[in-house]
Amino acid sequence: MEKLPAEYEHYLVGKDELHIETIMPIFRESVAEGKYGVHIRGLGGVSEQAFVDESVPFGKIKITVP
């Protein structure tokens, strides 16, 4: 696997293992495509969603809380 962008690595610091396992497939998809960043929205846990977002530059994370 390619190295994750610094912002992705920084986001993972201090997160619990379940959260990391949930987010990692989206980070990997972003890295594999190398075009777009990741949008994370919600309050964490089961209410959180993450997806590759064409409006976010590659290597960046946009976090929104409704």
PyMOL commands that place a pseudoatom at each C-alpha (Angstrom):
pseudoatom trace, name=CA, resn=MET, resi=1, chain=A, elem=C, hetatm=0, pos=[0.000, 0.000, 0.000]
pseudoatom trace, name=CA, resn=GLU, resi=2, chain=A, elem=C, hetatm=0, pos=[1.178, 3.503, -0.765]
pseudoatom trace, name=CA, resn=LYS, resi=3, chain=A, elem=C, hetatm=0, pos=[1.988, 5.848, 2.092]
pseudoatom trace, name=CA, resn=LEU, resi=4, chain=A, elem=C, hetatm=0, pos=[-0.948, 7.907, 3.312]
pseudoatom trace, name=CA, resn=PRO, resi=5, chain=A, elem=C, hetatm=0, pos=[-0.813, 11.685, 2.906]
pseudoatom trace, name=CA, resn=ALA, resi=6, chain=A, elem=C, hetatm=0, pos=[0.299, 13.545, 6.038]
pseudoatom trace, name=CA, resn=GLU, resi=7, chain=A, elem=C, hetatm=0, pos=[-3.182, 14.944, 6.741]
pseudoatom trace, name=CA, resn=TYR, resi=8, chain=A, elem=C, hetatm=0, pos=[-4.686, 11.426, 6.697]
pseudoatom trace, name=CA, resn=GLU, resi=9, chain=A, elem=C, hetatm=0, pos=[-1.969, 10.167, 9.068]
pseudoatom trace, name=CA, resn=HIS, resi=10, chain=A, elem=C, hetatm=0, pos=[-2.551, 13.127, 11.382]
pseudoatom trace, name=CA, resn=TYR, resi=11, chain=A, elem=C, hetatm=0, pos=[-6.315, 12.478, 11.414]
pseudoatom trace, name=CA, resn=LEU, resi=12, chain=A, elem=C, hetatm=0, pos=[-5.756, 8.877, 12.568]
pseudoatom trace, name=CA, resn=VAL, resi=13, chain=A, elem=C, hetatm=0, pos=[-3.628, 9.830, 15.584]
pseudoatom trace, name=CA, resn=GLY, resi=14, chain=A, elem=C, hetatm=0, pos=[-5.501, 8.993, 18.776]
pseudoatom trace, name=CA, resn=LYS, resi=15, chain=A, elem=C, hetatm=0, pos=[-8.465, 7.345, 17.031]
pseudoatom trace, name=CA, resn=ASP, resi=16, chain=A, elem=C, hetatm=0, pos=[-9.626, 3.975, 18.332]
pseudoatom trace, name=CA, resn=GLU, resi=17, chain=A, elem=C, hetatm=0, pos=[-9.034, 0.842, 16.277]
pseudoatom trace, name=CA, resn=LEU, resi=18, chain=A, elem=C, hetatm=0, pos=[-12.666, 0.452, 15.192]
pseudoatom trace, name=CA, resn=HIS, resi=19, chain=A, elem=C, hetatm=0, pos=[-12.744, 4.026, 13.890]
pseudoatom trace, name=CA, resn=ILE, resi=20, chain=A, elem=C, hetatm=0, pos=[-9.487, 3.481, 11.986]
pseudoatom trace, name=CA, resn=GLU, resi=21, chain=A, elem=C, hetatm=0, pos=[-10.809, 0.253, 10.453]
pseudoatom trace, name=CA, resn=THR, resi=22, chain=A, elem=C, hetatm=0, pos=[-13.921, 2.132, 9.323]
pseudoatom trace, name=CA, resn=ILE, resi=23, chain=A, elem=C, hetatm=0, pos=[-12.062, 5.073, 7.745]
pseudoatom trace, name=CA, resn=MET, resi=24, chain=A, elem=C, hetatm=0, pos=[-9.070, 3.257, 6.210]
pseudoatom trace, name=CA, resn=PRO, resi=25, chain=A, elem=C, hetatm=0, pos=[-10.912, 1.845, 3.146]
pseudoatom trace, name=CA, resn=ILE, resi=26, chain=A, elem=C, hetatm=0, pos=[-11.891, 5.398, 2.173]
pseudoatom trace, name=CA, resn=PHE, resi=27, chain=A, elem=C, hetatm=0, pos=[-8.342, 6.679, 2.682]
pseudoatom trace, name=CA, resn=ARG, resi=28, chain=A, elem=C, hetatm=0, pos=[-7.031, 3.764, 0.584]
pseudoatom trace, name=CA, resn=GLU, resi=29, chain=A, elem=C, hetatm=0, pos=[-9.536, 4.508, -2.179]
pseudoatom trace, name=CA, resn=SER, resi=30, chain=A, elem=C, hetatm=0, pos=[-8.433, 8.149, -2.218]
pseudoatom trace, name=CA, resn=VAL, resi=31, chain=A, elem=C, hetatm=0, pos=[-4.746, 7.179, -2.370]
pseudoatom trace, name=CA, resn=ALA, resi=32, chain=A, elem=C, hetatm=0, pos=[-5.351, 4.567, -5.082]
pseudoatom trace, name=CA, resn=GLU, resi=33, chain=A, elem=C, hetatm=0, pos=[-7.097, 7.112, -7.294]
pseudoatom trace, name=CA, resn=GLY, resi=34, chain=A, elem=C, hetatm=0, pos=[-4.752, 9.949, -6.340]
pseudoatom trace, name=CA, resn=LYS, resi=35, chain=A, elem=C, hetatm=0, pos=[-7.245, 12.601, -7.461]
pseudoatom trace, name=CA, resn=TYR, resi=36, chain=A, elem=C, hetatm=0, pos=[-9.545, 13.589, -4.615]
pseudoatom trace, name=CA, resn=GLY, resi=37, chain=A, elem=C, hetatm=0, pos=[-9.538, 13.978, -0.861]
pseudoatom trace, name=CA, resn=VAL, resi=38, chain=A, elem=C, hetatm=0, pos=[-11.880, 12.652, 1.797]
pseudoatom trace, name=CA, resn=HIS, resi=39, chain=A, elem=C, hetatm=0, pos=[-15.015, 14.188, 3.280]
pseudoatom trace, name=CA, resn=ILE, resi=40, chain=A, elem=C, hetatm=0, pos=[-15.967, 13.011, 6.762]
pseudoatom trace, name=CA, resn=ARG, resi=41, chain=A, elem=C, hetatm=0, pos=[-19.297, 14.100, 8.159]
pseudoatom trace, name=CA, resn=GLY, resi=42, chain=A, elem=C, hetatm=0, pos=[-21.161, 13.303, 11.317]
pseudoatom trace, name=CA, resn=LEU, resi=43, chain=A, elem=C, hetatm=0, pos=[-20.416, 13.076, 14.977]
pseudoatom trace, name=CA, resn=GLY, resi=44, chain=A, elem=C, hetatm=0, pos=[-18.349, 9.908, 15.031]
pseudoatom trace, name=CA, resn=GLY, resi=45, chain=A, elem=C, hetatm=0, pos=[-19.301, 6.311, 15.636]
pseudoatom trace, name=CA, resn=VAL, resi=46, chain=A, elem=C, hetatm=0, pos=[-22.184, 4.819, 13.693]
pseudoatom trace, name=CA, resn=SER, resi=47, chain=A, elem=C, hetatm=0, pos=[-23.508, 8.226, 12.654]
pseudoatom trace, name=CA, resn=GLU, resi=48, chain=A, elem=C, hetatm=0, pos=[-20.300, 9.144, 10.817]
pseudoatom trace, name=CA, resn=GLN, resi=49, chain=A, elem=C, hetatm=0, pos=[-19.908, 8.890, 7.042]
pseudoatom trace, name=CA, resn=ALA, resi=50, chain=A, elem=C, hetatm=0, pos=[-16.730, 9.124, 4.993]
pseudoatom trace, name=CA, resn=PHE, resi=51, chain=A, elem=C, hetatm=0, pos=[-16.368, 9.246, 1.236]
pseudoatom trace, name=CA, resn=VAL, resi=52, chain=A, elem=C, hetatm=0, pos=[-13.989, 10.358, -1.496]
pseudoatom trace, name=CA, resn=ASP, resi=53, chain=A, elem=C, hetatm=0, pos=[-15.155, 13.838, -2.482]
pseudoatom trace, name=CA, resn=GLU, resi=54, chain=A, elem=C, hetatm=0, pos=[-14.365, 15.460, -5.835]
pseudoatom trace, name=CA, resn=SER, resi=55, chain=A, elem=C, hetatm=0, pos=[-14.556, 18.915, -4.210]
pseudoatom trace, name=CA, resn=VAL, resi=56, chain=A, elem=C, hetatm=0, pos=[-11.718, 18.124, -1.763]
pseudoatom trace, name=CA, resn=PRO, resi=57, chain=A, elem=C, hetatm=0, pos=[-8.125, 18.280, -3.058]
pseudoatom trace, name=CA, resn=PHE, resi=58, chain=A, elem=C, hetatm=0, pos=[-6.142, 15.056, -2.886]
pseudoatom trace, name=CA, resn=GLY, resi=59, chain=A, elem=C, hetatm=0, pos=[-4.473, 14.508, 0.465]
pseudoatom trace, name=CA, resn=LYS, resi=60, chain=A, elem=C, hetatm=0, pos=[-6.877, 16.792, 2.309]
pseudoatom trace, name=CA, resn=ILE, resi=61, chain=A, elem=C, hetatm=0, pos=[-9.787, 16.022, 4.634]
pseudoatom trace, name=CA, resn=LYS, resi=62, chain=A, elem=C, hetatm=0, pos=[-12.966, 18.048, 4.948]
pseudoatom trace, name=CA, resn=ILE, resi=63, chain=A, elem=C, hetatm=0, pos=[-14.871, 17.477, 8.184]
pseudoatom trace, name=CA, resn=THR, resi=64, chain=A, elem=C, hetatm=0, pos=[-18.452, 18.641, 8.618]
pseudoatom trace, name=CA, resn=VAL, resi=65, chain=A, elem=C, hetatm=0, pos=[-20.729, 18.177, 11.588]
pseudoatom trace, name=CA, resn=PRO, resi=66, chain=A, elem=C, hetatm=0, pos=[-24.442, 18.720, 10.931]
for i in range(1, 66): cmd.bond("trace and resi %d" % i, "trace and resi %d" % (i + 1))
show_as sticks, trace
zoom trace
